[in-house]
Amino acid sequence: MNRSEIAALIDHTLLKPEATEADVASLCATANAYRVAAICVSPSRLPLASGLVDEGISIATVCGFPSGSHQPRTKAFEANLSAELGANEIDMVLDLGRVKARDWEAVEKDVATVRAAIASPVVLKVIIESAALTNEEIVAACRASESAGADYVKTSTGFHPKGGASLEAVALMAKTVGGRLGVKASGGIRSTEAAVAMAEAGATRIGTSSTAAILGEPR
């Protein structure tokens, strides 16, 4: 993969709770320099100032973050408000307690409630926190997300103590969704080699705060 192909996969991310508006402006400048796919910021940082992000770079935010242990209606309200404030991609966290209980009806309802709150073409990515799940749970969580109308399944928040993305989880998720959904690898991806390996395993988006380390100096 060449530099521009890798950049086209990246969601350049800043979700530290202490991030300031100046930090977000710096994030956007970096995203513009590298021509990444998207930026991802906390909901409280929306709306972004006009002209802060170049045309063609999506604005993503998170929902039910980082635990996922929110009422579906709460997530739906948050997602809809973020969309009204300019987000065109929403990364929501599944309720992991429901996943571990294998209550797939509730898991699907969680996603469907958010999907119904954000009209297309707003993109919905569902964070399954793959490092905390068994392979069987990863497959079932991906299937429930697809049935509920997700556009992507995503490995991780990057905040769970179990860890972030793994090549094995990305490959399993990609196999499960079979190209019908995108797969976002996120959490612990900090080098060119790691980013390329995730793409080769099936990732169609890469969430990272290490864009400069992955891509080198901007041209």
N, C-alpha and C positions, 0 to 999 in steps of 0.2 A: 504493500500500500504506500502511496506517496503522501506527502504532507497535507495536501488539500483534501484528499480522500479521508484522512483521519480527522481533520478539522470539521468536515461535514457531518461527522458522527457525534461531535462533542456538545453536551449540555454543560456550559461553563458555569460552575455552581458556587454560591456563597450562602450558606445556611447557618453560619455561626450566630448564636443569639446576640452576641455583642456587636455584630456588624452595623456600621453607621451608614448614613447616606453617602458620605465620602467614599466609603469602602465599596458601595454599590456602584458609584460612578466609575471607580477604578476598574471594577469587574466589567462594566459595559465597555470601557475603552479597550480593555484586553480582548473582549469578545469581538469588537469591531476590527481590531488589528489582525486577528487570526481568521475572521469570517467563519465562526463556528455555527453550528445548527441553532443553538439556543443559549440563553442565560437562564439560570434558575435561582430565584431569590425567595426570601420569606414573604408571606402575604402582607405583613405590615409595611413592607417597602414599596408596595403598589399604591397609587399609580406611579410609574416612572416619569420623570420629566420629559417633555417632548424633545425628540432628537437625540436622546441619550443612547438609544440603540439603533444601529443602522437598519434600514429596510432589508427584509429577508432573514433577519435573525429573530427567532421566536422568543417570546417572553413566557417562561414557565414559573410556576410556583408550586408550593406543597399544600396538602390538605390532610387534616387529621394527623399531623406530624408532631413528634416522631413515633408515638406509641400506637396509633391507630385505634385506641380504646375510647372512641367517641361515638355518640349516637349517630346513626346514618343521617338523620335530618340535620344534625349539627355540621357534619361534613358537607352535606349538600348546600347548606346556607353559605358556608365558608367558600366552597368552590364557586358558587354562583356569584358571590360578591367579588371574588378575585377576577372572575371573567369580566364582570362589569367594570373593574378597575384596570383592565387591559391585558390580563393574562390570556394567552391563547393555547396554553398547555397546562394541565393540572396533573400533578403527581400525588395521588392519594395513597394512604397507608391502610392496608387491610387490618381488621380487628384480629390480631393474632390469637387471642383467646378463643375466638370462634373457629379459627383454622385448626388450632391444636385440639379442640373438641370435635373437630370434623363435622361441624354444623354447616354443611355446604349450602343449605337453603339460606341461612342467615348471611353467609359470606357473599353469596350472589346478590342478595337484597342490598347489602352494604354498597356494593359497586353500582348496582342498578339505580339506587336512589341518587347517587352522585351523578351518574350518567344522565338521568332525567333532568337534573338541575342545570346542566350545562349543554346548551344546544351545539350541535355540529356547526361549524368545523372546529370547535375547541377540542383539542386532543386530550384524551384521558389515559394516563399511565397508572397502573396499579402496582404498588410496592408490596411484594409478598414476604419480604425479609427472609430470603432463601436460606441463609446460614442457620436460622433457627428452626428449619423444617426438615422433615425426612423427605426422601425422594418422592414417596407416594403423596405426601402433602404438597410438595411443589407442583406435581402434575395436577392434582385436584384443584389447587388454588388457581393455577393458570386456566384450567377449564372453566371454573366458576367465573373468573374474570372475563373470559371470552364470551360466555353465555350472557353476561350482564351488559355487554357492549363496550368493553375496554378496547382501546386502540393499541396499547402496549402493556406488557408485563415487565416489571422492573425488579431487580434482585434485592435492593437494600436501601435503607435510609442513610447508611453510613454512621448511625448513632447507636446501633444495637451492639451489646457486648459480645455477641456470638461472631461478629465480623461482617465483612462486606461481600463483594462478588467473588465467586470462584468460577473457574473455567468449566467445571463439571456441572454446576448449577445452570450456567448460561446455556451450555449445550443441551441440557435436559429441557429447559424452558423453550429453547428454539425448536427442538424436536416436537414438543407438545403442541405448540401453536402453529407449527408447520407453515410459516410464512403468512398466515392470515393476520397475525398481529406482529407488531414490532417487539423487540426485546431490548431493554435498557439494562446495561451492566453498570453498577454504581457501588462505590465503596472500596477504597484502597487501590485505585488505579492511578499510578503516579509516574509511569514511564512509557516511552514509545513502545517498548517490547510488550508491556502488559496490555496496552491499548490494542495493539495489533492482534495479540493472542485472543483477546475478548472478541474482537471482530471476526476472527477466523473461527471461533467457537459458535458464532451465531448472533452476536450483539449487533443491533442496527442503530443503537444510540449508546453513548458512553457518558455517564455523569462523573465529573471530576472537577476538583479545584486546582489541579496540577497541570492546567493546559500549557503553560509556558514550558514546564519541564518535559512534557510530551512532545511538543511541536518545535521547541527551540526558539531562537530569536525571530520575532515577526519580520516579514519582508516588507 
